[in-house]
Amino acid sequence: MSTDLISQDTIVALATSPGANGAIAVIRLSGTQAIAITNTIFKGKDLLVQPSHTIHFGTVRDGDDIIDEVLVSLFKGPNSYTKEHVVEISTHNSSYIIERLINVLIKKGARAARAGEFTLRAFLNGGLDLSQAEAVADLIASNSAASHQVAMQQMRGGFSNQLKKLREDLVHFASLIELELDFAEEDVEFANRGQLQSLVVNIHQVIGRLISSFEQGNVLKNGVPVVIAGKPNVGKSTLLNALLNEERAIVSDIAGTTRDTIEDEINIEGITFRFIDTAGIRETQDVIEAKGVQRTREKMKQARLIIYLFDPTQDNVDDVQLQIAEVAELRIPFVTLINKADLLSDEQRSTYAVLSPVYISAKEQLGIDELKLELLRQVNLANIQTDDVLVTNIRHVEALQKTLEALDRVLFGIDNPVTSDFLALDIRQALHHLGEITGVVTTDDLLENIFSKFCIGK
């Protein structure tokens, strides 16, 4: 590790959200001198002799000037988040007070913390492994019950524990293979090749399932991107407004009103859906509208789900089927949606039944609840157990894929067979890539890249 990453400085930052409207702000310090530095500006009990996990009332001062009345919470290392001495000062949420107090603490010997530096110290000091540390950022960013639960499960070590077990089993055989190399001249075999093959096949299957879980895990973490598409003036913007229950998009009888994408999100049964209202699809000579149509097609290709909306007063069943065929070519799940259902006769409904559509009236907000249930069914998330181990991080997926490639080489070597030194090399590669996920194997560049994306104060 570089000296920057393992710095022994005492660091300070605002731990609560800057600019928030709450009454209280929390300023956090961590480091060997955290308590001593705070004690120099705190008027109340002597913090140096107080036990860990206690809270003390007093004032903080800049010389003789009282900055504020505060509560000071003490967490003595290693029983703290960072495993160092940690102090949290709860002060009134005034930007003036916060700035002045942090400046005084810096003047007394602290240093302004970098983004993610508290969690980085928790990792470097053994409080969290790397995947757990990354889950902290996911937890902060979670905006639904599902994303919160997945982040909590990972932060508490669910994913890490599964990888740890896989790695321990593989390390056992790696050590036996390495032992064979020490006795290469005697041609002895310490690692049973049949048992090794069974183990590798089992690990291969587990990792394959973890990789497969990324699609669902990523959706739970980042939400489901849903494109609302269709011809101009079929009610796409009205539908978006109905789903959001607010006037988010401009609604007009003039075709081509929406010329760019409009995005917003809602929560359905704990799952975030990100709806994207798009320009109507049609041939047009209007340059700006044509660009909007092009963006619509691009968004459809990137979507996890497409809502394709039809107006039965504009299209007959044959026209609708032709449009559906074009959407189906994208190989992306889609929902066929018939708007203005309140105007349809029973005979018309019978005609459109061949499309298995969801009937709605966006203007009258009829069928919206049925549409939401269909969205959950389409993405198959309603029954996901979020306490299962789900991969939500692309870095983890890439490391798991590299692990699989190394395990494939191990299986090839057992079947062909190859010498122990080649088997040992491939097993070490698999262990290396598994270790990259939890931080057993790291580089300074990797850590700086991960933690630089954190917010200041965490």
Summary of the structure (lengths in Angstrom):
residues: 458
radius of gyration: 29.1
end to end distance: 20.4
largest distance: 87.5
contacts: 1487
relative contact order: 0.12
helix: 49%
strand: 17%
